[in-house]
Amino acid sequence: MSNERNKAEGAVQQVGGKMKEVAGKVLGNERMEAEGKAKELEGKAREEAAKAAERAKGQVEKTVGAVKNGVGAVIGSAQMEAEGKAKELKGEARQQANK
């Protein structure tokens, strides 16, 4: 399953859990309230795990890009430098989008 899908499903779980928690409070049903809170926390954990995986991918892209940029500079390949820089920036953007 993709990280984007896990993030979305985690967010949906959080909302569903919050709704169940509130319904439990309104009805005075402590068990329903606790189940809702647990589902909400499970969704949050799922979403955060997906974000962490995306941040790790971003770090890999950033590192690979930096290496490619450096190699391009050493061998005098402007194209390789540009491709490396682009990959670095893509990795940084992925990390920022998943904070």
C-alpha positions as CSV (number, residue, x, y, z in Angstrom):
1,M,0.0,0.0,0.0
2,S,1.4,3.4,-0.9
3,N,2.3,6.0,1.8
4,E,-0.1,8.5,0.3
5,R,-2.9,5.9,0.7
6,N,-1.8,5.1,4.3
7,K,-1.8,8.8,5.1
8,A,-5.3,9.2,3.7
9,E,-6.7,6.1,5.5
10,G,-5.1,7.2,8.7
11,A,-6.8,10.6,8.5
12,V,-10.1,8.8,7.8
13,Q,-9.6,6.6,10.8
14,Q,-8.9,9.6,13.0
15,V,-12.2,11.2,11.9
16,G,-14.2,8.0,12.4
17,G,-12.6,7.5,15.8
18,K,-13.3,11.0,16.9
19,M,-17.0,10.7,15.8
20,K,-17.3,7.4,17.8
21,E,-15.6,9.0,20.8
22,V,-18.0,11.9,20.8
23,A,-21.0,9.7,20.3
24,G,-19.9,7.6,23.3
25,K,-19.7,10.8,25.4
26,V,-23.1,12.0,24.3
27,L,-24.6,8.6,25.0
28,G,-22.7,8.1,28.2
29,N,-21.2,4.9,26.9
30,E,-17.6,4.8,28.2
31,R,-16.7,1.7,26.2
32,M,-17.8,3.4,22.9
33,E,-15.9,6.5,23.9
34,A,-12.7,4.5,24.6
35,E,-13.0,2.5,21.4
36,G,-13.4,5.8,19.4
37,K,-10.3,7.2,21.1
38,A,-8.3,4.1,20.3
39,K,-9.4,4.2,16.7
40,E,-8.4,7.9,16.5
41,L,-5.0,7.2,17.9
42,E,-4.5,4.2,15.6
43,G,-5.3,6.5,12.6
44,K,-2.8,9.1,13.8
45,A,-0.1,6.4,14.2
46,R,-0.8,5.1,10.7
47,E,-0.6,8.6,9.2
48,E,2.6,9.4,11.1
49,A,4.3,6.2,10.0
50,A,3.5,7.0,6.4
51,K,4.9,10.5,6.8
52,A,8.1,9.1,8.3
53,A,8.5,6.7,5.4
54,E,8.1,9.6,2.9
55,R,10.7,11.7,4.9
56,A,13.1,8.8,4.6
57,K,12.5,8.5,0.9
58,G,13.2,12.3,0.7
59,Q,16.5,11.9,2.5
60,V,17.6,9.2,0.1
61,E,16.7,11.3,-2.9
62,K,18.5,14.3,-1.4
63,T,21.6,12.3,-0.7
64,V,21.7,10.6,-4.1
65,G,21.2,14.0,-5.7
66,A,24.0,15.6,-3.8
67,V,26.4,12.8,-4.8
68,K,25.3,13.1,-8.5
69,N,25.7,16.9,-8.3
70,G,29.2,16.4,-6.8
71,V,30.3,13.9,-9.4
72,G,29.0,16.1,-12.1
73,A,31.1,19.0,-10.8
74,V,34.2,16.8,-10.6
75,I,33.9,15.4,-14.1
76,G,32.7,18.7,-15.6
77,S,29.2,17.6,-16.6
78,A,26.8,20.5,-16.2
79,Q,23.9,18.1,-17.1
80,M,24.8,15.7,-14.3
81,E,25.2,18.6,-11.9
82,A,21.7,19.9,-12.8
83,E,20.1,16.5,-12.6
84,G,21.7,16.0,-9.2
85,K,20.6,19.4,-7.9
86,A,17.0,18.7,-9.2
87,K,17.0,15.4,-7.3
88,E,18.3,17.1,-4.1
89,L,15.5,19.6,-4.3
90,K,12.9,17.0,-4.9
91,G,14.1,15.1,-1.8
92,E,14.0,18.3,0.3
93,A,10.5,19.0,-1.0
94,R,9.3,15.5,-0.1
95,Q,10.7,15.9,3.4
96,Q,9.0,19.3,3.9
97,A,5.7,18.0,2.6
98,N,5.7,15.3,5.3
99,K,6.6,17.1,8.4
